[in-house]
Amino acid sequence: MPAPSQGRFGTFAGVFTPVVLTILGVIMFMRTGYVVGYSGLWMALLILALSKLITSLTTLSLSAIATNLDVRVGGVYFMISRVLGPDFGGSIGITLFIAQAVSVAFYTIGFTEAIFGIITNLSPDAAAGLTNAMVPQIISTIVVGGLFVLTFKGADVALRAQYIVLAVLLLSVFAFIVGGLMEFDGATLEANRGSAFTSDVGFWTAFAIFFPAATGISAGANMSGDLKDPAKSIPSGTIAAIAFTAVIYTALIVLQAGSSTRADMLADPFGSLQEMSLWGPLIVAGVFAATLSSALGSFLGAPRILQAMGQDRLMKPLELFGKGSGPANEPRRATVLTFLIAIVVIWAGDLNAVAEVISMFFLIAYGMINTSAFVESKSANPSFRPRFRAFHWSLALTGAIGCLVAMVKINETYALLAFGITSLLYFYLRNRDIQTSWGDAKQGYIFQRTRDALLYLGQSKSHPKNWRPILAAVGPEPINEPRLVQMGAWLECRRGLYTVAHIHETPEPNLVNRLRARDDRKDELRRHLESLDIVAFPEVVAVEDYEEGLTTFLQSYAIEGVRPNTVLASIPPPSDLEGRQRLLATEEIIRAFNVNLVLLKAADMALDKPQRVIDLWWRGDRNGSLMALLAYLITLDRTWRTAKLRIFRAVTDTAAEATAHKHLRDLLVNARIDAEIHVFVATTHPHEFIPEHSGTTADIVMLGLSTVDMERFPEYLAAMEPMLQRLPTTLLVRSNGEADLFA
């Protein structure tokens, strides 16, 4: 990223003035009387208080973030992206840029409409003829062109022009305050105390009309790259502007309630304000100043957002706009694009619906500012040390909720539309997996929540209802055992935790070299898992002896509450004597740790079959529960979604057949699992009838390991070998009793 330009503006010029000029906008002149007319004095003051509360809470969050970062160009986008990451920041940044670029056109159109309102009062026919000749669009284009020239010359020229606009605005404020005091009447105030809400205009409708008057607090923050001291100017300038404009709006509401009749305010709110004022033309000049100042503020803010995103290289097309011009690093390329968007909007016609969506984008941005501050605070990162002390996470959460409520109350349809557009941009940027040079607070927030959850899990008593597979697939070379790795992913099916553990045997005596080899193999294993699209934690233990490594892994690879409860290992072929010896040692170690054991005898598997089959051979509830749960988890994977589960039970005589069938049927009903039940009388040895039923029709076969089998495991494994050769992929399962199918 290029070095930031040297800040040129202080608090008054860079923050206070832009925020004041944006807040003292068209709503103050054109709609405040309308709101007072319907709401009455007390409800109008309540609407003002709620609006200011939302923006004040957002300003506290903005101040906390601004005093905890080295804030550069980009304002709100920069802050959100550095806290919540480039995906959140980019989605808000793009929508804010478009919103502000389009706002340039809308404020300019408002300026032109004010002119034509005066012309219409003087000569309706002349106004109609000019409108038909598209003179309003021509005037708006000329005005935008003038604003473009001011902005293109640089922020210093544009901000000097804002002093003139501010002077005109303050003169108009002076005119209506003095005039209101002169016209103030106690009886009129008494008549306007109560509300006059109707079925069409209620409290929230009036709130929706007035709320845009409270927005604009980000106008100063968007100048962050041009401020001498953003951490000082953004909090103090924005808070001062909110307080200053709150006094003006309070005076306006009280004076209008005491100087204008309800009928006059509802019939012509702008006219009633002119009548109340010391000199009506100053109010007209104030409307012109308000619209032009808001347009100029948007013209200054929008290009700087785009420039910051270009410097962050969020998307290739945006990089063009990251380059600044001149010693002040002016965003002239982005200014040209803002100008072109404004011109297109001016000639596009009536875009009232788009205007409401734009208002939602600003509220989403304010909500995300509060969310950013909340995440920073609740992450408990030691790096969150804001110099602004008047902040607490509860205030940020309240502000975020307030923004959400305001959006819904203003227009729930457009709120959903704005959320939809922002969400699409978020998921697009998230899928791009943007690599950044800065750290965000999401990781810290997740860490803190994980810490709290781990402490809870460690202190709480586990229950079979909450059993999940915390599975570890272990082996000397998992990369060379793709069937083992894949089977582990199917068994866990993203419902628990899955670790692929490489027990790396090495004679290397030097610890540094051994750890370096461990890191290399861990990186290789991670890349291997990513290439297979398998979600798992790679782990490598570098030891001299495999048994020592497995024991070390099972002892140390855990935090209380999330200790591995299931180990998956391969059954090597009989010709692999070393592997067989390693398997026997593995079984002995697993039995000592008393965790579930799943042994895999891999075989070729046709994954293109229209319907796959999983066979489970039932011998008892203990192993049967774990096998059924694992089989169910396998069917949750998209590869096995249409698979058929068959449960087999062999009995010794026909008298037990019906009882066994009923037991399994009741079991499946209580377990809420769909499966076919097959009960039959066994007339041959299991090594014969199991291959006869599952040898050619099944894709996966599950068999239980009894206590006797485990105690005489070498003999059991040798006896099982002929049968395993006749079966497809087979899982030998031994449960420690924690998994309960009926929980």
Secondary structure, 3 states (H helix, E strand, C coil): CCCCCCCCECHHHHHHHHHHHHHCCHHHHHCHHHHHHHHHHHHHHHHHHHHHHHHHHHHHHHHHHHCCCCCCCCCHHHHHHHHHCHHHHHHHHHHHHHHHHHHHHHHHHHHHHHHHHHHHHHCHHHHHHHHHCCHHHHHHHHHHHHHHHHHHHCHHHHHHHHHHHHHHHHHHHHHHHHHHHHHCCHHHHHHCCCCCCCCCCCHHHHHHHHHHHHCCCHHHHCCHHHECCHHHHHHHHHHHHHHHHHHHHHHHHHHHHHHCCHHHHHHCHHHHHHHHCCCHHHHHHHHHHHHHHHHHHHHHHHHHHHHHHHHCCCCHHHHHHHCCECCCCECHHHHHHHHHHHHHHHCCCCCHHHHHHHHHHHHHHHHHHHHHHHHHHHHCCCCCCCCCCCCCHHHHHHHHHHHHHHHHHHHHHHHHHHHHHHHHHHHHHHHCCCCCCCCCCHHHHHHHHHHHHHHHHHHCCCCHHHCCCEEEEEECCHHHCHHHHHHHHHHHCCCCEEEEEEEEECCCCCHHHHHHHHHHHHHHHHHHHHHCCCCCEEEEEEECCHHHHHHHHHHHCCCCCCCCCEEEEECCCCCCHHHHHHHHHHHHHHHHHCCEEEEEECCCCCCCCCCCEEEEECCCHHHHHHHHHHHHHHHHCHHHCCCEEEEEEEECCCHHHHHHHHHHHHHHHHHCCCCEEEEEECCCCHHHHHHHHHCCCCCEEEEECCHHHHHCHHHHHHHHHHHHHHCCEEEEEECCCCCCCCC
